[in-house]
Amino acid sequence: RLGIDNTPKDKEVVDNLKALCKEVLQPLRNFARRAVVVNSGYRCPEVNKAVGGVANSQHLTGEAADLRLKSIEEGREWVAWIKANRNFDQLIIERNKKGAVWLHVSYKRKGRNRRQAF
């Protein structure tokens, strides 16, 4: 949309994206029995800045995705399922001023996953 090439070029980032998909997103899709829509996944520094992302965002390293939710209730159901069944770093249900809701999911391939849920 902004004409920014957001293609991940670093092998580490690509490996992190693959791990996030394998360890959290695909299992969640299997549980939900429907497509899990990613609103925002990897962000290069220019895209991260354009969307107001924080400087240390896990989106920059391919460790995070924001998933579209139909409702807060769906978000709570997904959070409960992930907490009970998957390893993860952070789960955050978020909402913007227009009322859109999404679930921020992160997973660290290397290091300790904090298992934080907000």
C-alpha positions as CSV (number, residue, x, y, z in Angstrom):
1,R,0.0,0.0,0.0
2,L,2.9,2.4,0.8
3,G,5.2,1.0,-1.9
4,I,7.6,-0.4,0.6
5,D,9.2,-3.7,-0.1
6,N,8.4,-5.8,3.0
7,T,10.0,-9.0,1.9
8,P,12.0,-10.6,4.6
9,K,15.6,-11.0,3.4
10,D,17.3,-12.4,6.5
11,K,17.3,-16.2,6.9
12,E,16.9,-15.8,10.6
13,V,13.7,-13.8,10.1
14,V,12.4,-16.4,7.6
15,D,13.2,-19.2,10.1
16,N,11.4,-17.4,12.9
17,L,8.3,-17.0,10.6
18,K,8.3,-20.7,9.8
19,A,8.6,-21.5,13.5
20,L,5.7,-19.2,14.4
21,C,3.5,-20.8,11.8
22,K,4.5,-24.4,12.8
23,E,4.3,-24.0,16.5
24,V,1.3,-21.6,17.0
25,L,-0.5,-20.4,13.9
26,Q,-1.2,-23.7,12.1
27,P,-2.2,-25.6,15.3
28,L,-4.6,-22.6,16.0
29,R,-6.0,-22.9,12.5
30,N,-6.6,-26.6,13.1
31,F,-8.4,-25.8,16.4
32,A,-10.5,-23.0,14.9
33,R,-11.3,-25.1,11.8
34,R,-11.1,-22.1,9.6
35,A,-8.6,-19.7,8.1
36,V,-6.7,-17.6,10.6
37,V,-6.3,-14.2,9.0
38,V,-3.0,-12.4,9.7
39,N,-3.5,-8.6,9.6
40,S,0.2,-8.0,10.3
41,G,3.1,-10.4,10.3
42,Y,6.7,-9.6,9.5
43,R,7.4,-5.8,9.3
44,C,10.6,-4.3,7.9
45,P,11.8,-1.3,9.8
46,E,10.1,1.1,7.3
47,V,6.7,-0.6,7.6
48,N,7.0,-0.9,11.3
49,K,7.6,2.9,11.6
50,A,4.8,3.6,9.2
51,V,2.3,1.7,11.3
52,G,3.5,3.1,14.6
53,G,5.2,-0.1,15.8
54,V,7.5,0.1,18.7
55,A,11.3,0.0,18.0
56,N,11.7,-3.5,19.6
57,S,8.6,-5.0,18.0
58,Q,8.8,-8.8,17.5
59,H,7.2,-8.2,14.1
60,L,10.7,-6.9,13.0
61,T,12.2,-10.3,13.7
62,G,9.4,-12.5,12.3
63,E,8.4,-13.6,15.8
64,A,4.9,-12.0,15.9
65,A,1.6,-11.9,14.0
66,D,-1.6,-10.0,14.6
67,L,-4.7,-12.1,13.9
68,R,-8.1,-10.8,12.9
69,L,-10.8,-11.6,15.4
70,K,-14.5,-11.7,14.9
71,S,-15.0,-10.7,18.5
72,I,-13.4,-10.3,21.9
73,E,-15.0,-13.7,22.9
74,E,-13.3,-15.4,20.0
75,G,-10.0,-13.8,21.2
76,R,-10.6,-15.2,24.7
77,E,-11.3,-18.6,23.3
78,W,-8.1,-18.6,21.2
79,V,-6.0,-17.3,24.1
80,A,-7.3,-20.1,26.4
81,W,-6.6,-22.7,23.8
82,I,-3.1,-21.5,23.0
83,K,-2.3,-21.2,26.8
84,A,-3.4,-24.8,27.3
85,N,-1.9,-26.3,24.2
86,R,1.1,-24.4,22.8
87,N,4.3,-22.7,23.8
88,F,4.2,-18.9,23.2
89,D,5.9,-15.7,24.2
90,Q,3.0,-13.2,24.3
91,L,-0.8,-13.2,23.7
92,I,-2.4,-9.8,23.7
93,I,-6.0,-9.0,22.7
94,E,-6.0,-5.5,21.2
95,R,-8.7,-3.1,19.9
96,N,-8.4,0.1,18.0
97,K,-10.6,3.3,18.2
98,K,-12.7,2.0,15.3
99,G,-13.6,-1.1,17.3
100,A,-11.5,-3.6,15.3
101,V,-10.1,-6.4,17.5
102,W,-7.1,-8.6,16.9
103,L,-4.9,-11.0,18.8
104,H,-1.1,-10.4,18.9
105,V,0.7,-13.7,19.1
106,S,4.4,-14.1,19.4
107,Y,6.7,-17.1,19.6
108,K,10.5,-17.2,20.1
109,R,12.4,-19.9,18.3
110,K,15.5,-19.2,20.3
111,G,15.5,-18.3,24.0
112,R,12.8,-18.5,26.6
113,N,9.2,-17.9,25.7
114,R,7.7,-15.8,28.5
115,R,4.1,-17.2,28.3
116,Q,2.6,-13.7,29.0
117,A,-1.1,-13.2,28.3
118,F,-2.8,-9.8,28.5
